[in-house]
Amino acid sequence: MRTQSLVVSKESVFAKPYWGYDDFGIFLVVLVLLTLMFRLCVRFHLLAASELVHPTTGLQSAVVAFVSLALYLVLKLRHQQPVLRPLGWVLPRPCHMFVALLGGVALATTVAIYLRARHQSTPTVPVLDFALLALIFGPVLEESLFRGCLLPLLAQTTGAVVAVILTAFCFALFHGPTDLPHWMSFTATGFAYGWMRATSRSTAAAALMHASYNLTLFLLS
């Protein structure tokens, strides 16, 4: 009876996704092909190598839009089912919106204090870059991918708690931190976004916390 109730509680956190690991693998192949395309553009002098190191806001926005569309099309074309709602893009309850906003501020403040104690800081970015990428496009894409798509998928195999931890680690790896403090920062925030997704059953709530975190960190830096 205890085992049965535990299984039910796991299933109640995330709706069972209709996609599988093969869909996620196809999406990763698209990312690899996109990387190869950029390398070929540099090889044939269609794109400056410096653009890959310091891409413009326009290029970054185009890449984010393409990757978001790729995720949508992989799921839509392979399964012919709605995409946004199954990915968790539903309006969260007001209490979860409040916790997401407040949680993002608290996380960013803690990370800023921790980094300053270690004489480190986050890089500053132009306001336009921040508004488009860190406040809108970044949270939407990253939360769709990690908390909307990957988290429910892993939860079917490992359970919700382990899935949140694994997704947080993947989230940190995705950002390519170069030292332990930044590893810890990305992993901790990834865990918080996953917890928000599981608690609210809304990817929108996780994205709101993500945007709130980015905004607070930007203002503090």
DAQUIKA-V17945 format. One record per helix or strand of 3 or more residues. SS is the DSSP state (@ for helix, = for strand). FROM is the first residue (numbers start at 0). LEN is the number of residues. If there is no record, write none. Layout:
# DAQUIKA-V17945
ss = {SS;SS}
from = {FROM;FROM}
len = {LEN;LEN}
This chain:
# DAQUIKA-V17945
ss = {@;@;@;@;@;@;@;@;@}
from = {1;20;48;56;93;126;159;179;202}
len = {12;23;5;23;24;32;16;21;18}
